[in-house]
Each structure stands twice: as structure tokens, then as C-alpha cells.
Amino acid sequence: MAEIFPFRAIRYDAHRIALEKALTQPYDKITPAMQDAYYAASPYNLISIEKGKALPGDSPENNVYTRAARNFEDWLAQGVLVQDVAPAIYAYFQGYEIPGTNRRLERRGFIALGRLANYEEKIVFRHERTLTAPKADRLELLRHLRAQTGQLFLLYDDPAKRIDALLQEAAKQPATAEMRDEYGVTHRLWAISDTPTIARITAAMADQKLIIADGHHRYETALAYRDECRAKAGRVDPDAPYEKAMWTCFNIHQEGLTILPTHRLLRNLANFSMEKFLKAASQYFNWYAYPFASPDERAESLADFRRDLERRGRAGHTIGVYGGGEAFFLLVLRNTAALEQLLPDISPAQRLLDVVLLHRLLLHKCLGITAEKVAAESNITYEREMDAALAAVDRGEAQAAFLLNAVGVKQVAEIALAGDVMPQKSTDFYPKLLSGLCIYGL
């Protein structure tokens, strides 16, 4: 049973500081350049809490985590951060344009507290494995800060759209908070504090199974912190603040959910040859060339290649490859029925994913790049933008780019609910949820 609770969120006082100067993208999306820009935006920018800079003289008494905690306490004392008076569930709408298109959508969900549950309880489901280092970093921050600043992105399944109707009704009122981020995404928040509406939302969520779309490391960090606190207390107190985490929930039955593909770049592979690779790949895939001999022809070939990657991808398993030179290539799986014999150790749902076929057939069987090497990123790195992936090959920074279509939301849900996980960086839900929009104080 999923338990949802209203809470008194800690939020920036927009009269003291513009939200555009205060909030950040999630910590794992913040590059060094973004970190510098956030620091320059305002002394009250969340960056010094969410992902502070390490300094040469750092010590156990003075480091990124202790400074984060001091800033948090100081900003509360100064009134830069203020806790809402009434417990609320917060409607959260994001208006955005899908990158590379002129199509604009709105994603609609809500922020609330949710009771933490181990995966074995079959209430919250993951679709990715996590890495040790990011969890250790987030856990140390949580120990010092005793607050959650980043949002957990969860999906639920409500075809009747009961909660969506309640959120839409709340959105008829002026927004509690509103801003536009550096990617042109508009973020709007409404505090829903009336008891009947809260009761209807919590009741509608009670029978839900929730899937983590983004924030696996943050969720497992919250579990680890809960277990630490339980051990210190010597008992389980269901009403303790650490038994809950800040959840941001979205119904999978909405047009506003967008997953972008994450393309793969091949690097540092000895004796790589596109000719040899295509020959090896021909065991499993038919391939089609999109040649060009001039910049104008290149643009035309690339347009045809993009179109066919998407078009053929709707009908079957299709992967794009570019290794420099004077052609793009499309690889189309020859025989779907053969996948059961080729990949007997994975589930039927996994075999339907292009990213799995890329990793298991092309990277592993054709190029000898094992799952361990992929995890270590010794030969494979990642790029969201197709143009950036192609440019990396043209600059000689990568030997080849493997280009994918996006996985579907329902595919993610099916795999997660079956207790399965997807390859690393298989999903890129867009846009991201802003850190600091709501903060849960423990």
C-alpha cells in the first residue's frame, strides 16, 4: 500500500530572491560549468547546499557537507528559506519544448511525502541499478543537512486520471511559485492544503505501485538513512520523519511524459574498424548506408538517416551507427524470433529494447565490450544530443557513435514491475525536476 502525506515544505522566499537565481538542476546533472554559473548567480543559490565545491583546506570539521548544513541553518534564520504554515500537497506542472522539435508539452504531477518501502515490499520499483559513490556522497550530505532538497521522480498508473482532475482544478488559481529555468522550461507550483482534496489524492494513491523514473540513488540513500536512524533509535517509529521521503509523482497516462534517448560513444577500442564491425553485425542485422560526398549531401543524408531511424524504429529494432568517413549506417534486426536463442538469460521484455540489443549483440558479441567495461566507461561514454555525438566522432574524440530511439514509458513500467532492470543510462526523462523548489526538513 502506497502511503502519501501532505507536508510543510521549506521554500525560497521569492520576495527575497528570484527563483531563477536560487534553484538548480539535479545534482547529477550539474557540470563544473553549471556549478560555477550557479555560484555566480547568487550567494543564496542552492548549489552551495546541493553540490558545494571542495576547498584545499577541507577537514572533517569544515567541508562541503558541514558548509551545506551551516548555509541551510543560516538561510532559515535569515528568512531566505521559509517553511509553509499549512501542510500541503503541491501540484507541480512543467511546460517545455521537446529538444530538437517545435513541439511543446506540459507534464503535470504533484509533490508530497511518501512512506519509504524496500523494493521487496513491491510498492516502489526500480528500473536501474545504482552506483556506490553517488550514494555515499548523498548519504553524507543527508546526515549533515537532515533535509531533502532534490526530488524523487515516481510514476503511477491511473487511467481514470482521478488525481489529474484534482490537480487541474488547483491550477485554476494563481500559482504559489513560478519560474523559467536555463533550458526554457517553465515550472509552476500550487499548494493544495484543503483537507478534502488531500484526502482524495491520498485515497487514489493508496493502491498504486510506484516506479522510480529518476532518482534511484536518492531513493536508496533515503532508505539507508532511515535504517541508520532506526538502528540509533533501537526501534521502528512509523511517524518518524526519516520514514518518509519527498516524492514527485506523475501519472503515466498523460501526453506530457517524454523520454529522450541517450546515445553511446565508442572510445579507446584497439583495432576498431567500421568495415569489420559491419561484417560482424551482419550476423544479426541488415545494414543500410546513407553515403555523402559533400557538405550539402551530408546534410541531406543525415536528414534521411534521422527520419528512417525513427520510422523503422516504430516497426522494428533499429540502431544507427556513424564512424566518421562518408556514410551513416542503419542496422535493422533481421530476425526477432532468434532473440530467445541469442539472449536466453534475459526476459522477453528486455529483448524488446534496442538498448539491450546494442549492449548484448553489438557491443559485447561484435566488439568484445563486456558489461563490466561498460560500467567502468572504459570504452563507452554517453551523449544525449545526436548532433553532439556525431561531432565527437568528426573531431576524433570518439571512434563511433551508436544512435538510439527513445524507450517508451510503458516499456519502462513493464520491466520495473517485473522486478527487472535496464542497462545503465537507458532512460532520460525530460525535463528534470528542479532541486530546491520544495525542501523536506527532517
Beta strands, then each sheet from edge to edge (+ up, - down):
strand 1: 4-5
strand 2: 10-12
strand 3: 81-83
strand 4: 89-97
strand 5: 104-115
strand 6: 124-125
strand 7: 147-148
strand 8: 152-156
strand 9: 177-180
strand 10: 186-192
strand 11: 210-214
strand 12: 244-251
strand 13: 258-260
strand 14: 263-266
strand 15: 285-291
strand 16: 318-322
strand 17: 327-333
strand 18: 380-383
strand 19: 400-403
strand 20: 428-430
strand 21: 440-441
sheet 1: 1+ 5- 4+ 10- 9+
sheet 2: 1+ 5- 12+ 8+ 11- 6-
sheet 3: 2+ 3-
sheet 4: 7+ 21-
sheet 5: 13+ 20-
sheet 6: 15+ 17- 16+ 19- 14+ 18-
end
